[in-house]
């Protein structure tokens, strides 16, 4: 068989290129996950050092609300800190592992087709399946490295109650779980007609399985094993150490790859097996410029984000009726809510929790906002923006359209999340809280989201090659807000991101000084980014 007939020719060379291109984001993902797990493990011994402390948190973990959020607690007396850690961290870390794999899988396959890189590779002595095989091997390498380092990190942390079997099970299970979602993303990359479509389909699968796990854990625990996502909690780290779910995940990975590889051979290069429906023969009367075009292109993803954020807020609002009971039995949860609220009335507790949740919502809604802003350079590098640049449309206007759209989608998503939380939360509580009070959280965190948009625009305007560095801000913001509250980290660690500067809203009123200077900063960044973009060279093919 000649090299041209070999479907896997030069897959190793492509793998080396992928690793060289992706090494930074791989290192950041792995270090973030390993560091998060190791730091949390080191702190759990102090947080839950007595049987009384562990008894109180176990009561909380067994409530329906916490089971929906974190999964069931499988431990038996006498309790150990490692049992609490395993119960609180498996579902949470599984989410990070899935996100990492979706990002890497789509980037190594479908995104390269969109950029024309695969076409260039196939023009040489490269097999038809080599890019896909290289992507698969890259996922295997990344997940094995992450799993091994996570296991070693847990071992070094020396958490009370942990053992070698539990440590290695936890790390390898996360590797298998992440790999499973990576193979799902590879499959979606064959079906979708673009990298954005593949990413969206992959996250829809992740969201559906996550919600299915929440529902079965609370209502039908025996069905959790059929949700796929529930497999990560069924490993029962430090509470039974069951390796069987790891085997199930491995089988699903092989099954997904068995479907993906033939599909990759069947589809045309640059196309998806699920083709987009034919467009209109004539443009809509509303299609009158860059803003209307961008709105049309982004309408489906924007709608999904807004609806998803509303449902996310509603799902958390549904526990407001019982949150007072949870905090009264768990002092650590009180620390997470940024204050000793366990002796306060239920409304004060709800407001404190809603402030914490709104800060997380602010981080999450930064994602669609950043994606919209960064799309400008992505479309520009593909030649899509030439239709505007050859017309009488100024570069300033084009840039402001993408920036404004990102700011609007971030604003609407944040409002949807807070409204969902407030509306459903009031239905769950015996004494409802005015919706206007919940909206203090929206007003307080809105400038932080706008500053992130401004920073994304600035990177896009100055150095588009490194614009993806902006993702460090929401990633760090989430970790500092979530872990910072849980582990009592210093306030300055949270203020390394814009989200950490917001005061305790909605418990307190919006700090007008912080609101003013952050809004002014976001406007300054927007103006500076616009002028810098107008002066730099275009990225044309």
C-alpha distance (Angstrom), angle and dihedral (degrees) to the residues before:
residue distance angle dihedral
X1 . . .
X2 3.78 . .
X3 3.74 123.9 .
X4 3.80 91.0 -108.0
X5 3.81 90.5 55.3
X6 3.79 93.5 46.5
X7 3.81 106.8 98.3
X8 3.80 91.6 -156.2
X9 3.81 100.5 43.9
X10 3.82 115.0 143.7
X11 3.81 93.2 2.8
X12 3.81 87.6 136.9
X13 3.79 92.0 55.8
X14 3.81 91.0 50.2
X15 3.80 89.6 48.5
X16 3.80 90.8 54.5
X17 3.81 90.2 49.6
X18 3.81 91.3 49.4
X19 3.79 92.7 49.8
X20 3.80 91.4 47.6
X21 3.81 90.9 50.8
X22 3.80 96.0 42.3
X23 3.80 101.5 37.5
X24 3.80 95.2 105.5
X25 3.79 97.2 51.4
X26 3.81 90.4 42.0
X27 3.80 91.3 52.8
X28 3.81 92.2 46.6
X29 3.81 92.9 49.3
X30 3.80 93.9 47.2
X31 3.80 95.5 43.5
X32 3.79 90.5 48.1
X33 3.80 93.6 51.5
X34 3.80 95.8 40.8
X35 3.80 92.5 45.8
X36 3.79 92.7 47.6
X37 3.79 93.1 50.9
X38 3.79 95.3 43.9
X39 3.82 95.4 46.3
X40 3.80 92.2 47.2
X41 3.82 91.1 47.9
X42 3.80 91.2 50.8
X43 3.82 91.0 51.3
X44 3.81 98.2 45.5
X45 3.79 92.1 73.3
X46 3.82 89.3 61.3
X47 3.80 95.6 40.4
X48 3.80 94.7 49.5
X49 3.78 102.9 26.4
X50 3.80 98.0 134.0
X51 3.79 134.4 54.6
X52 3.82 89.2 -121.8
X53 3.80 91.8 57.5
X54 3.78 91.3 46.4
X55 3.79 92.6 47.3
X56 3.79 90.8 54.2
X57 3.80 95.0 49.7
X58 3.82 92.1 45.4
X59 3.80 89.1 57.2
X60 3.79 87.8 53.9
X61 3.81 94.9 45.0
X62 3.80 90.8 54.6
X63 3.81 94.7 56.4
X64 3.84 115.6 104.8
X65 3.80 92.6 -117.0
X66 3.79 94.4 55.7
X67 3.80 92.2 41.1
X68 3.80 87.8 57.2
X69 3.80 91.6 50.0
X70 3.82 101.8 39.2
X71 3.79 107.1 12.6
X72 3.82 129.4 -110.7
X73 3.79 124.9 -42.7
X74 3.81 111.6 -121.4
X75 3.81 100.0 179.4
X76 3.79 126.4 118.1
X77 3.79 130.9 -156.7
X78 2.95 132.9 -48.1
X79 3.78 88.6 52.4
X80 3.81 124.6 -148.7
X81 3.81 131.5 -158.7
X82 3.81 89.0 -116.4
X83 3.81 90.6 60.1
X84 3.79 90.7 55.9
X85 3.80 90.3 46.4
X86 3.79 92.9 50.5
X87 3.79 92.0 49.5
X88 3.81 95.3 48.0
X89 3.81 100.2 40.2
X90 3.81 109.1 40.0
X91 3.81 99.3 75.9
X92 3.80 91.7 37.5
X93 3.81 95.6 50.4
X94 3.79 91.2 42.0
X95 3.79 88.0 61.3
X96 3.81 90.9 54.7
X97 3.81 91.9 47.0
X98 3.80 91.4 51.6
X99 3.81 92.6 48.5
X100 3.81 92.3 49.5
X101 3.78 92.0 51.6
X102 3.80 94.9 46.6
X103 3.80 89.7 51.8
X104 3.81 94.3 48.7
X105 3.82 96.2 40.2
X106 3.80 95.8 52.1
X107 3.80 91.6 41.8
X108 3.80 92.3 53.3
X109 3.81 95.3 49.0
X110 3.80 124.6 12.7
X111 3.81 95.1 28.7
X112 3.80 90.9 53.8
X113 3.80 90.0 52.5
X114 3.81 90.0 52.4
X115 3.80 90.8 51.9
X116 3.80 92.4 48.9
X117 3.80 92.4 -117.5
X118 3.81 94.0 123.3
X119 3.79 91.5 51.4
X120 3.80 89.1 53.6
X121 3.81 91.2 49.3
X122 3.80 93.3 49.3
X123 3.79 91.0 52.4
X124 3.80 86.5 69.2
X125 3.82 130.1 55.8
X126 3.79 92.5 -63.0
X127 3.80 129.0 131.6
X128 3.78 120.8 -116.0
X129 3.81 91.9 -119.2
X130 3.80 97.0 38.5
X131 3.85 97.2 98.8
X132 3.81 90.7 51.8
X133 3.81 93.3 45.7
X134 3.81 89.7 49.0
X135 3.81 89.2 51.9
X136 3.81 91.5 50.3
X137 3.80 93.0 49.6
X138 3.81 90.6 46.6
X139 3.80 89.7 55.6
X140 3.80 90.8 49.2
X141 3.81 91.9 50.8
X142 3.81 94.0 46.4
X143 3.80 94.3 47.5
X144 3.79 94.1 45.7
X145 3.80 90.5 49.7
X146 3.80 91.7 47.6
X147 3.81 93.1 46.2
X148 3.80 94.3 48.7
X149 3.81 93.7 46.5
X150 3.82 92.1 46.1
X151 3.80 90.2 51.8
X152 3.80 91.7 48.4
X153 3.81 90.5 47.1
X154 3.80 91.2 54.1
X155 3.80 89.9 47.9
X156 3.80 92.7 51.5
X157 3.83 91.4 46.8
X158 3.81 89.2 63.1
X159 3.79 94.7 -152.9
X160 3.83 113.8 -168.1
X161 3.78 110.2 -100.2
X162 3.79 95.1 18.3
X163 3.78 122.6 124.7
X164 3.78 137.4 -174.7
X165 3.79 93.1 -100.6
X166 3.80 92.9 52.7
X167 3.80 93.6 44.1
X168 3.79 94.0 51.6
X169 3.79 92.9 41.4
X170 3.81 90.7 53.7
X171 3.80 93.6 49.9
X172 3.81 96.6 42.9
X173 3.81 92.6 43.9
X174 3.80 90.5 54.8
X175 3.81 88.6 48.7
X176 3.82 91.9 52.0
X177 3.81 92.2 42.6
X178 3.79 92.3 50.7
X179 3.80 91.3 45.3
X180 3.81 89.6 52.8
X181 3.79 91.9 57.1
X182 3.79 89.4 42.2
X183 3.81 89.6 58.9
X184 3.80 89.5 47.9
X185 3.81 87.8 54.5
X186 3.81 90.6 49.4
X187 3.80 88.8 52.9
X188 3.80 91.7 48.9
X189 3.81 88.3 49.7
X190 3.81 88.4 63.8
X191 3.79 93.4 47.6
X192 3.81 100.3 43.4
X193 3.79 123.8 74.3
X194 3.81 94.3 -139.4
X195 3.78 142.1 24.6
X196 3.80 90.1 -109.0
X197 3.79 90.2 54.2
X198 3.80 92.4 47.9
X199 3.80 91.2 49.6
X200 3.79 92.2 47.9
X201 3.81 93.1 49.4
X202 3.81 90.7 47.7
X203 3.79 92.6 52.0
X204 3.79 91.2 46.2
X205 3.82 88.5 56.2
X206 3.81 90.0 48.0
X207 3.82 92.4 48.8
X208 3.82 94.3 46.8
X209 3.81 92.7 49.3
X210 3.82 91.6 45.8
X211 3.81 92.3 52.1
X212 3.82 90.1 45.0
X213 3.81 88.9 54.0
X214 3.80 91.3 50.4
X215 3.79 91.5 51.4
X216 3.80 97.5 46.1
X217 3.80 94.1 43.4
X218 3.80 90.1 59.4
X219 3.81 102.7 33.3
X220 3.82 108.5 21.6
X221 3.84 110.6 14.8
X222 3.80 91.2 174.9
X223 3.81 88.7 64.4
X224 3.81 94.9 55.0
X225 3.80 91.3 91.7
X226 3.81 88.6 65.3
X227 3.81 94.6 56.4
X228 3.84 94.9 71.8
X229 3.81 90.1 -145.8
X230 3.79 89.1 68.4
X231 3.79 90.7 64.0
X232 3.80 91.8 79.9
X233 3.82 91.5 60.2
X234 3.81 92.5 43.7
X235 3.81 90.9 67.0
X236 3.84 84.9 78.6
X237 3.82 96.7 -154.7
X238 3.81 112.4 -145.8
X239 3.83 88.1 -1.7
X240 3.78 102.1 75.8
X241 3.81 103.0 -30.3
X242 3.80 97.8 -133.2
X243 3.82 112.8 -168.3
X244 3.81 94.4 -176.6
X245 3.86 94.9 90.6
X246 3.81 88.2 55.7
X247 3.80 87.8 57.9
X248 3.81 90.6 49.0
X249 3.81 90.7 51.8
X250 3.80 91.0 49.4
X251 3.81 91.2 51.7
X252 3.81 91.4 50.3
X253 3.81 89.7 49.6
X254 3.80 90.6 54.3
X255 3.81 91.5 45.8
X256 3.81 92.2 50.5
X257 3.81 90.9 48.9
X258 3.81 90.6 47.6
X259 3.80 87.4 59.2
X260 3.81 96.8 38.5
X261 3.81 99.7 52.9
X262 3.84 96.4 55.6
X263 3.81 90.6 43.7
X264 3.80 90.1 53.4
X265 3.81 88.7 55.8
X266 3.79 92.3 48.6
X267 3.79 99.5 50.8
X268 3.78 127.8 78.6
X269 3.78 119.2 -109.0
X270 3.80 111.0 -92.1
X271 3.80 93.0 11.6
X272 3.77 134.4 93.7
X273 3.79 129.2 -131.0
X274 3.80 88.2 -123.7
X275 3.79 100.7 61.8
X276 3.76 123.5 -156.1
X277 3.78 115.9 -109.3
X278 3.82 116.2 -102.2
X279 3.77 114.1 -87.4
X280 3.79 128.0 -124.9
X281 3.78 118.8 -71.8
X282 3.80 88.6 -130.9
X283 3.78 130.7 30.9
X284 3.77 121.1 -101.5
X285 3.78 117.3 -100.3
X286 3.80 86.5 -117.8
X287 3.81 92.4 58.8
X288 3.78 98.1 95.0
X289 3.79 107.5 134.9
X290 3.79 148.0 -21.9
X291 3.82 94.7 -53.6
X292 3.80 95.9 53.3
X293 3.81 90.7 43.3
X294 3.80 93.0 51.3
X295 3.80 91.4 46.0
X296 3.80 90.0 52.4
X297 3.79 93.4 48.2
X298 3.81 93.0 47.1
X299 3.79 99.3 37.8
X300 3.81 97.3 102.3
X301 3.81 96.5 45.1
X302 3.81 91.0 43.2
X303 3.80 91.5 52.1
X304 3.81 91.3 48.4
X305 3.81 91.3 50.1
X306 3.82 93.9 48.8
X307 3.80 93.3 46.5
X308 3.80 91.8 43.6
X309 3.81 92.9 51.5
X310 3.81 91.4 48.5
X311 3.81 90.4 52.0
X312 3.81 91.1 45.6
X313 3.79 90.8 53.2
X314 3.80 90.7 45.4
X315 3.81 92.5 51.3
X316 3.80 91.1 55.5
X317 3.79 93.0 41.4
X318 3.80 89.0 58.0
X319 3.84 90.9 70.7
X320 3.82 94.6 54.7
X321 3.80 91.1 95.1
X322 3.81 91.6 65.0
X323 3.80 102.9 27.4
X324 3.79 92.7 99.2
X325 3.79 90.4 60.6
X326 3.80 91.0 48.3
X327 3.79 95.0 53.5
X328 3.79 93.4 44.4
X329 3.81 88.7 63.1
X330 3.80 98.9 39.3
X331 3.78 123.8 55.7
X332 3.80 91.9 -178.6
X333 3.79 90.1 60.4
X334 3.78 86.5 52.2
X335 3.81 88.8 56.3
X336 3.79 89.6 49.4
X337 3.80 88.5 55.1
X338 3.81 88.4 58.6
X339 3.76 99.0 -112.6
X340 3.77 147.2 41.6
X341 3.78 94.7 -85.9
X342 3.79 99.0 145.9
X343 3.79 91.8 99.4
X344 3.80 93.0 47.8
X345 3.76 127.7 92.8
X346 3.78 119.4 -82.6
X347 3.82 92.1 -103.7
X348 3.80 92.4 56.7
X349 3.78 89.5 50.5
X350 3.80 91.5 49.3
X351 3.80 91.9 50.0
X352 3.79 91.2 49.3
X353 3.79 91.4 50.5
X354 3.80 92.2 45.0
X355 3.81 89.1 54.4
X356 3.79 90.7 53.8
X357 3.80 91.3 46.7
X358 3.80 92.4 47.3
X359 3.79 90.1 54.2
X360 3.80 88.6 54.9
X361 3.81 90.6 45.8
X362 3.81 88.3 53.6
X363 3.79 90.1 55.5
X364 3.80 93.1 47.2
X365 3.83 95.7 48.1
X366 3.79 88.6 53.2
X367 3.81 86.6 71.9
X368 3.84 98.5 69.1
X369 3.80 89.9 38.4
X370 3.81 92.2 54.7
X371 3.81 92.1 43.2
X372 3.81 91.0 55.3
X373 3.80 93.1 48.9
X374 3.80 95.2 46.0
X375 3.80 90.8 48.8
X376 3.80 89.7 78.8
X377 3.79 94.6 69.3
X378 3.80 92.2 39.5
X379 3.81 91.5 54.6
X380 3.78 91.3 40.9
X381 3.81 93.3 54.4
X382 3.82 89.8 50.8
X383 3.80 91.7 53.2
X384 3.80 95.1 -112.2
X385 3.81 93.6 123.2
X386 3.79 95.1 58.0
X387 3.80 89.5 89.9
X388 3.81 87.8 66.8
X389 3.78 98.5 38.2
X390 3.82 92.1 56.1
X391 3.80 90.3 52.2
X392 3.77 130.7 67.8
X393 3.79 92.4 -87.5
X394 3.78 115.2 122.4
X395 3.78 121.1 -129.3
X396 3.80 88.4 -126.7
X397 3.80 90.7 59.1
X398 3.80 93.3 47.7
X399 3.80 92.2 50.1
X400 3.80 93.7 46.3
X401 3.81 90.6 50.9
X402 3.81 92.1 58.8
X403 3.79 92.4 41.9
X404 3.80 93.0 48.2
X405 3.79 92.7 46.9
X406 3.79 90.8 51.9
X407 3.80 91.4 49.1
X408 3.81 92.2 48.1
X409 3.80 95.2 48.5
X410 3.81 90.0 48.4
X411 3.80 90.8 49.6
X412 3.80 95.2 47.3
X413 3.81 93.3 46.0
X414 3.81 92.1 50.4
X415 3.80 91.0 48.7
X416 3.82 90.7 48.2
X417 3.81 92.3 51.6
X418 3.80 94.0 48.8
X419 3.81 92.4 44.7
X420 3.81 91.5 49.3
X421 3.80 90.3 49.8
X422 3.81 93.3 46.6
X423 3.80 98.3 43.6
X424 3.81 96.6 46.3
X425 3.81 92.0 37.0
X426 3.79 91.2 56.6
X427 3.80 89.7 51.1
X428 3.81 89.5 54.5
X429 3.82 96.6 46.6
X430 3.78 126.6 79.3
X431 3.81 90.4 -144.0
X432 3.82 108.8 40.0
X433 3.79 121.7 -147.5
X434 3.78 121.3 -135.4
X435 3.79 111.4 -93.9
X436 3.80 88.1 -133.8
X437 3.81 89.3 65.0
X438 3.80 91.6 53.3
X439 3.80 88.4 50.1
X440 3.81 89.6 61.9
X441 3.78 84.6 78.3
X442 3.79 90.3 55.5
X443 3.80 92.6 49.4
X444 3.80 92.4 44.9
X445 3.81 97.1 50.5
X446 3.81 97.4 36.2
X447 3.85 94.1 85.5
X448 3.81 90.3 51.4
X449 3.80 90.2 55.9
X450 3.81 89.4 47.8
X451 3.81 91.4 52.2
X452 3.80 89.2 53.4
X453 3.81 88.8 50.4
X454 3.80 89.2 50.5
X455 3.80 92.2 50.4
X456 3.81 90.7 48.6
X457 3.80 89.7 50.8
X458 3.80 91.4 48.0
X459 3.80 92.7 53.6
X460 3.79 89.6 45.2
X461 3.78 90.9 51.2
X462 3.80 98.2 45.0
X463 3.80 109.5 29.6
X464 3.81 111.2 8.2
X465 3.79 90.2 174.3
X466 3.81 89.7 68.1
X467 3.79 98.6 33.5
X468 3.82 91.9 116.3
X469 3.80 88.5 70.8
X470 3.81 84.7 84.4
X471 3.82 89.0 77.6
X472 3.79 88.8 73.5
X473 3.82 89.6 71.6
X474 3.84 99.8 59.8
X475 3.80 91.2 37.1
X476 3.79 92.6 52.4
X477 3.79 90.6 39.8
X478 3.79 91.8 57.0
X479 3.79 93.6 46.2
X480 3.81 94.3 46.3
X481 3.81 94.6 46.7
X482 3.80 96.1 44.0
X483 3.78 100.0 37.3
X484 3.81 94.2 30.7
X485 3.79 92.1 60.9
X486 3.78 93.4 41.9
X487 3.80 95.9 47.1
X488 3.82 99.0 35.6
X489 3.81 93.2 -118.9
X490 3.83 117.7 178.2
X491 3.80 116.8 -83.2
X492 3.80 92.6 -118.8
X493 3.81 90.2 66.2
X494 3.80 89.1 62.7
X495 3.80 93.0 45.5
X496 3.78 91.4 63.4
X497 3.82 84.1 86.0
X498 3.84 127.6 48.6
X499 3.81 91.8 -113.5
X500 3.80 92.3 65.0
X501 3.82 93.7 63.5
X502 3.80 95.5 66.5
X503 3.80 115.9 102.9
X504 3.82 125.4 -127.5
X505 3.78 99.3 -65.5
X506 2.99 134.5 -161.7
X507 3.82 90.2 17.9
X508 3.80 87.1 59.4
X509 3.77 128.4 29.3
X510 3.79 120.9 -92.9
X511 3.81 112.3 -78.2
X512 3.80 101.4 -120.7
X513 3.81 93.3 -160.1
X514 3.80 93.6 54.3
X515 3.80 90.6 43.3
X516 3.80 91.3 51.7
X517 3.81 99.5 47.6
X518 3.80 94.3 42.6
X519 3.80 91.4 49.3
X520 3.81 90.2 48.0
X521 3.81 90.3 48.6
X522 3.80 91.9 51.3
X523 3.82 90.7 50.7
X524 3.80 91.3 48.6
X525 3.80 91.1 50.2
X526 3.81 90.6 48.7
X527 3.81 93.2 51.0
X528 3.80 93.0 45.1
X529 3.81 92.0 47.4
X530 3.80 92.0 49.7
X531 3.79 93.8 51.9
X532 3.80 93.1 44.5
X533 3.80 91.1 50.5
X534 3.79 90.9 49.2
X535 3.80 90.6 55.2
X536 3.80 102.0 42.8
X537 3.80 125.6 84.3
X538 3.77 119.3 -90.0
X539 3.80 119.8 -112.2
X540 3.78 99.0 -124.7
X541 3.77 128.2 162.1
